[in-house]
Amino acid sequence: MACPQHHDSLLPSQAFLWFLLLDLGLLPSPSFAACGDPPTFPNMEISGPAKLTYDVGERVVYKCKPGYQKVVSETIFTICGADNNWPPISSDACRKRSCSTPRDPLNGQVNVLNGSYELGTQIQFVCNNGFYLVGAETLHCLVKGSSVEWSEEDPSCQKLLCQPPPEITNGGYSTDQEEFEYLDVVTYTCNSNTGPDPFSLIGEAKLHCIGRNLWSGDPPECKVVKCPYPTVPNGRQTSGFSAKHYYKSTVTFACLEGFFLQGHNMVVCEANSTWQPALPRCGKEPPPPPTFRPVSRGIQSSRSAPSGSAPSSSQSGNSKSSERLHCERGRAWIIAVTIVLQEYSFIYA
């Protein structure tokens, strides 16, 4: 029967005999050289309980952590060396597990955010136009037990529907649908008024279903909009003739001869039954003249005119005047220099 190499693997009776022989000096004293903690890895862990110290030649076996799987078939281990150090081992023996490949939902698609389905990655679900997502938008690949799974169940894409839009006073829309699909349109109209003036539709007549129970705007309003008859003293109406003026009626004005317009010549009947902008006035005072910003004149270029183009008469006249001015200045300088020289020669004669 072969003797064991390490006392930690001895049976109790063998351990007693080993210590007895060691105490009697019949066995050599063991070396106290030992290794400390073995190396750690993000994807591997020690198989079995860890120890405070390890004897030279003692082996530590690793296994893949949850969420990882072994790549090679050999056992992953390291041995405490004679220099009391652990020889390095590769961590590539354990790689990340991958979650199941997701499928595009009906009327939607899956976007892979990290380029794979491995542990720690994410995927995002997006629905086509006219559909909305039911469930989690983003799923994560997580450890569950000894394997990996997506954090949530796959969502679905449901058809986007709108409930009927609001009813309005003195009007409505011509349909009795209970649900409206994406981009469906309803058109509002006003009822006939039993009074002398009709109802006007204020706002957008058409609304679109643009989201889940979401319409493109607020419903319009049906009410009587009637502006007072427009009169401008010393002026006359030039367009928009009517006995009554309702919503969005437009009128233009001009002043009589000898009078001047102050304000805007065109006004519109708005929803509050007033003319906008306010009616103009025709007064005796003319409007102030427009103020023009003076344009600074740049320095005339001294370059000659392009070849083939004849100078204008004004340019020719200006050129001749400039030449005469240069000649006169030249003569004045000559006379002045001559006088100075004569005086200089007189003094030193």
Secondary structure, 3 states (H helix, E strand, C coil): CCCCCCHHHCCHHHHHHHHHHHHCCCCCCCCCCEECCCCCCCCEEECCCCCCCEECCCEEEEEECCCEEECCCCCEEEECCCCCCCCCCCHHHEEECECCCCCCCCCEEEEECCCCCECCCEEEEEECCCEEEECCCEEEEEEECCEEEECCCCCEEEECEECCCCCCCCEEECCCCCCEECCCEEEEEECCCCCCCCCEEECCCEEEEEECCEECCCCCEEECCEECCCCCCCEEEEECCCCCEECCCEEEEEECCCCEEECCCEEEECCCCCEECCCCEEECCCCCCCCCCCCCCCCCCCCCCCCCCCCCHHHHHHHHHHHHHHHHHHHHHHHHHHHHHHHHHHHCC
